[in-house]
Amino acid sequence: MLNGFQGPLWLVGCGAMGGALLSRWRAAGLRDDQVTVIDPAPKAVPAGFAGILVDSPDAASGTPRLVVLGVKPQMLPVVAASLSARIAGALLISMLAGVRTGTLANLFDRARIARIMPNTPASIGAGVTALYGAGLPAADMAMVEALLKPAGQTLWLEDESRFDAVTALSGSGPAYVFRFIEALAGAGEAAGLDAATAGALAMATVTGAAALAAQSGETPAALRLAVTSPQGTTQAGLDVLDGDGALSALLRGTVRAAAERSRALAAAADAAADAKAAA
C-alpha cells in the first residue's frame, strides 16, 4: 500500500489534478476510509469513492497525517485561514502553481512543506511530477515520493526557482500537445480528409511518434532525420513548420508566457502572506 503509507490524508481541492492523483492512490491500494476530500464544489471525485467528502476544513473530523493542497492559487489566503489550525503536525504537500514553499510556511506557520508539479497524464500513471522539499526529513521525502510514484515518473529539484519553468513545460505541456493534435487534425481536414479520419490519424500519429521517441533510444532529432528524405513530402512540410525558426520561436514564447504567469502567481501569493503577517 504505497510503500506502507497510512492516512489520514486530506485532499484539499479535488479538481482535475487532485482527482487524477486520488484515482492513482486508490489504484495503488490507499483505502477510501483513509481519505478526506475537502472541496465545496468537487469536480473530479473518482467514481465509487467512499471516503469522507466535506465542503470546508471545519467540517472535517480528526487530524491528518498528510495534507495535499490542490486549490487555485487565488484561493490560498482563504484556505490557509481556515485550514492552518486544523493540520498541526501534518506534512503539507502543495501543487499550487507559482506558490513558493516560503510563502506557504508563512501562511500555514509550519516548516514541513513539499512542493510538487504533476501533470494530467498522471490520471493513467503516465505523468511526470517535479518534487521539491529542501530541509525535509528523509522519511517525509520518502512519503512524498511514494505518493507520487503511482502517477508516473518523479524528478526531485534542488533549486525551487526552476519550478516556474517546470510548470510552463511539463505542467502545462499536455495542453500544448492536445492543442497540436487538434491543429494537426484540422490541417488534415483542410487537405481533404473527413473529420473522423483526420482525427484518428492525428491521434495515432502523435501517440505512436511519442512512444517511438520514448522507446527507441534515439534522440528526437535523429528520428526526425530518419523519416525526412531530401526533397520529399516530409521535408516540404518541415520547411514550412521550421521556416524562419517559426516553430522554435512559437514554443519559446509559449513556455515563456506560462512561466511569467507562474511568477505572477508567486508574487500575488507573497503579497497575501505579507498582508497576513502585517495583520
C-alpha positions as CSV (number, residue, x, y, z in Angstrom):
1,M,0.0,0.0,0.0
2,L,2.0,3.0,-1.3
3,N,5.1,1.6,0.5
4,G,3.2,1.3,3.7
5,F,1.6,4.7,3.8
6,Q,-1.3,5.0,6.1
7,G,-3.6,8.1,6.4
8,P,-5.4,10.1,7.4
9,L,-4.8,12.1,4.2
10,W,-6.7,15.3,3.5
11,L,-7.0,16.3,-0.2
12,V,-7.9,20.0,-0.2
13,G,-9.3,20.7,-3.6
14,C,-10.5,18.0,-6.0
15,G,-10.3,19.4,-9.5
16,A,-8.8,17.6,-12.5
17,M,-5.4,17.2,-11.0
18,G,-6.5,16.3,-7.5
19,G,-9.0,13.8,-8.8
20,A,-6.3,12.2,-11.0
21,L,-4.0,11.8,-8.1
22,L,-6.7,10.4,-5.9
23,S,-7.6,7.8,-8.6
24,R,-3.9,6.7,-8.7
25,W,-3.7,6.4,-4.9
26,R,-6.8,4.3,-4.8
27,A,-5.5,2.1,-7.6
28,A,-2.2,1.7,-5.6
29,G,-4.1,0.5,-2.5
30,L,-4.9,3.5,-0.4
31,R,-8.3,2.9,1.3
32,D,-11.1,5.3,0.9
33,D,-11.6,5.5,4.6
34,Q,-8.1,7.0,5.0
35,V,-9.0,10.0,2.8
36,T,-11.0,13.1,3.4
37,V,-11.7,15.3,0.4
38,I,-12.3,19.0,1.3
39,D,-13.9,21.0,-1.5
40,P,-17.2,22.9,-1.7
41,A,-17.6,22.1,-5.3
42,P,-15.6,19.0,-6.2
43,K,-15.3,18.4,-9.9
44,A,-13.3,15.2,-10.2
45,V,-14.0,12.8,-7.3
46,P,-13.4,9.3,-8.7
47,A,-16.4,7.2,-9.3
48,G,-17.2,4.9,-6.4
49,F,-15.1,7.0,-3.9
50,A,-16.5,6.1,-0.4
51,G,-14.3,8.3,1.7
52,I,-15.3,11.4,3.5
53,L,-16.3,14.4,1.4
54,V,-16.8,17.8,3.1
55,D,-17.1,21.4,2.0
56,S,-14.7,23.0,4.4
57,P,-11.9,22.1,6.9
58,D,-14.3,23.0,9.8
59,A,-16.5,20.1,8.7
60,A,-13.6,17.6,8.7
61,S,-13.0,15.4,11.7
62,G,-9.8,14.2,13.3
63,T,-6.2,15.3,12.4
64,P,-4.5,14.5,9.2
65,R,-1.1,12.9,8.8
66,L,-0.6,14.5,5.4
67,V,-2.4,17.3,3.6
68,V,-2.3,17.7,-0.2
69,L,-3.2,21.2,-1.3
70,G,-4.8,21.4,-4.8
71,V,-6.8,24.6,-4.8
72,K,-6.4,27.5,-7.2
73,P,-3.6,29.8,-6.0
74,Q,-6.0,32.7,-5.8
75,M,-7.9,30.9,-3.1
76,L,-4.9,30.3,-0.9
77,P,-5.3,33.1,1.7
78,V,-8.9,32.0,2.5
79,V,-8.0,28.3,2.5
80,A,-4.9,29.0,4.8
81,A,-7.0,30.9,7.2
82,S,-9.5,28.1,7.7
83,L,-7.0,25.2,7.4
84,S,-3.9,26.2,9.3
85,A,-5.1,25.5,12.8
86,R,-6.5,22.1,11.8
87,I,-3.4,20.5,10.4
88,A,-0.8,20.9,13.2
89,G,1.9,18.2,12.8
90,A,0.9,17.2,9.3
91,L,3.2,17.2,6.3
92,L,1.9,19.7,3.7
93,I,2.3,18.9,0.0
94,S,1.3,21.8,-2.4
95,M,0.7,21.5,-6.1
96,L,-0.2,25.2,-6.4
97,A,1.3,26.8,-9.4
98,G,3.7,29.6,-8.6
99,V,3.4,29.4,-4.8
100,R,6.8,29.1,-3.1
101,T,7.4,27.0,0.0
102,G,8.5,30.1,1.9
103,T,5.1,31.7,1.2
104,L,3.3,28.5,2.3
105,A,5.4,28.4,5.5
106,N,4.3,31.9,6.4
107,L,0.7,31.3,5.7
108,F,0.5,27.9,7.4
109,D,3.0,28.6,10.2
110,R,4.9,25.4,9.6
111,A,8.3,24.0,8.2
112,R,7.4,20.6,6.9
113,I,6.4,21.5,3.3
114,A,6.9,19.8,0.0
115,R,6.1,21.3,-3.4
116,I,5.1,19.3,-6.4
117,M,4.1,19.9,-10.0
118,P,2.3,16.9,-11.6
119,N,0.6,16.9,-15.0
120,T,-2.6,15.4,-16.2
121,P,-1.2,12.1,-17.7
122,A,-0.9,11.2,-14.1
123,S,-4.5,10.0,-14.4
124,I,-3.3,7.0,-16.3
125,G,0.0,6.6,-14.5
126,A,2.0,8.2,-17.3
127,G,2.6,11.6,-15.8
128,V,5.8,13.3,-14.6
129,T,6.0,15.1,-11.3
130,A,8.6,17.6,-10.2
131,L,9.3,17.4,-6.4
132,Y,10.9,19.9,-4.0
133,G,11.4,19.7,-0.3
134,A,14.5,21.5,0.9
135,G,15.3,20.5,4.5
136,L,12.6,17.8,4.8
137,P,13.5,14.7,6.8
138,A,14.3,11.6,4.8
139,A,11.1,10.0,5.9
140,D,9.0,12.9,4.6
141,M,10.8,12.8,1.3
142,A,10.1,9.1,1.0
143,M,6.5,9.7,1.8
144,V,6.2,12.3,-0.9
145,E,7.8,10.1,-3.5
146,A,5.7,7.1,-2.6
147,L,2.5,9.2,-3.1
148,L,3.6,10.4,-6.5
149,K,5.1,7.2,-7.9
150,P,1.7,5.8,-8.8
151,A,1.2,8.8,-11.1
152,G,4.3,8.2,-13.2
153,Q,7.8,9.4,-13.2
154,T,9.2,11.7,-10.4
155,L,12.1,14.2,-10.5
156,W,13.5,16.0,-7.5
157,L,14.6,19.6,-8.0
158,E,17.4,21.1,-6.0
159,D,16.5,24.7,-6.9
160,E,13.0,25.9,-6.2
161,S,13.4,28.7,-8.7
162,R,13.2,26.2,-11.5
163,F,9.6,25.5,-10.7
164,D,8.3,28.3,-12.9
165,A,10.0,26.7,-16.0
166,V,8.8,23.2,-14.9
167,T,5.3,24.4,-14.6
168,A,5.4,26.0,-18.0
169,L,6.9,23.0,-19.7
170,S,5.6,19.8,-18.1
171,G,2.8,21.1,-16.0
172,S,1.2,23.0,-18.9
173,G,2.8,20.9,-21.6
174,P,0.0,18.3,-22.1
175,A,-2.4,21.1,-23.1
176,Y,0.1,22.2,-25.8
177,V,0.2,18.6,-27.1
178,F,-3.6,18.3,-27.1
179,R,-3.8,21.6,-29.0
180,F,-1.3,20.3,-31.5
181,I,-3.4,17.2,-32.1
182,E,-6.4,19.4,-32.7
183,A,-4.5,21.6,-35.1
184,L,-3.0,18.6,-37.0
185,A,-6.4,17.0,-37.4
186,G,-7.8,20.4,-38.6
187,A,-4.9,20.6,-41.2
188,G,-5.8,17.1,-42.4
189,E,-9.4,18.2,-42.9
190,A,-8.2,21.2,-44.8
191,A,-6.2,18.9,-47.1
192,G,-9.3,16.9,-47.9
193,L,-9.9,14.3,-45.2
194,D,-13.2,13.9,-43.4
195,A,-13.1,14.9,-39.7
196,A,-13.3,11.4,-38.3
197,T,-10.4,10.1,-40.4
198,A,-8.3,13.2,-39.8
199,G,-8.9,13.0,-36.1
200,A,-8.0,9.3,-35.9
201,L,-4.8,9.7,-38.0
202,A,-3.7,12.7,-36.0
203,M,-4.2,11.0,-32.6
204,A,-2.5,7.8,-33.7
205,T,0.4,9.7,-35.3
206,V,1.1,11.7,-32.2
207,T,0.8,8.8,-29.7
208,G,2.8,6.5,-31.9
209,A,5.6,9.0,-32.5
210,A,5.8,9.8,-28.8
211,A,6.0,6.1,-27.9
212,L,8.8,5.7,-30.5
213,A,10.7,8.6,-29.2
214,A,10.4,7.2,-25.7
215,Q,11.4,3.7,-26.5
216,S,13.9,3.9,-29.4
217,G,16.9,5.2,-27.6
218,E,17.4,7.7,-30.4
219,T,17.1,11.5,-30.0
220,P,14.1,13.2,-31.4
221,A,16.4,15.0,-33.9
222,A,17.7,11.6,-35.1
223,L,14.2,10.2,-35.5
224,R,13.2,13.3,-37.5
225,L,16.1,13.0,-39.8
226,A,15.4,9.3,-40.3
227,V,12.0,10.0,-41.8
228,T,12.9,13.1,-43.8
229,S,14.0,12.3,-47.3
230,P,15.7,15.2,-49.2
231,Q,13.2,17.0,-51.4
232,G,10.4,14.6,-50.2
233,T,7.0,15.3,-48.7
234,T,8.2,15.4,-45.1
235,Q,10.9,17.9,-45.9
236,A,8.4,20.1,-47.7
237,G,6.2,20.2,-44.6
238,L,9.1,20.8,-42.2
239,D,10.3,23.7,-44.4
240,V,7.0,25.4,-43.5
241,L,7.0,24.3,-39.9
242,D,10.6,25.4,-39.3
243,G,10.7,28.3,-41.7
244,D,12.5,31.3,-40.2
245,G,12.7,29.5,-36.9
246,A,8.9,29.9,-36.5
247,L,8.2,26.8,-34.5
248,S,11.1,27.3,-32.1
249,A,10.1,30.9,-31.6
250,L,6.5,30.0,-31.1
251,L,7.3,27.4,-28.4
252,R,9.8,29.6,-26.6
253,G,7.1,32.3,-26.5
254,T,4.5,29.8,-25.3
255,V,6.7,28.5,-22.4
256,R,7.9,32.0,-21.5
257,A,4.3,33.2,-21.2
258,A,3.3,30.3,-18.9
259,A,6.5,30.8,-16.8
260,E,5.8,34.5,-16.4
261,R,2.2,33.7,-15.3
262,S,3.7,31.3,-12.7
263,R,5.9,34.1,-11.4
264,A,2.9,36.5,-11.3
265,L,1.0,33.9,-9.2
266,A,4.0,33.7,-6.9
267,A,4.1,37.5,-6.4
268,A,0.3,37.5,-5.6
269,A,0.8,34.7,-3.0
270,D,3.7,36.6,-1.5
271,A,1.6,39.7,-1.2
272,A,-1.1,37.7,0.6
273,A,1.4,36.3,3.0
274,D,2.8,39.7,3.7
275,A,-0.7,41.0,4.4
276,K,-1.3,38.2,6.9
277,A,2.0,38.9,8.6
278,A,1.1,42.6,8.9
279,A,-2.4,42.0,10.2
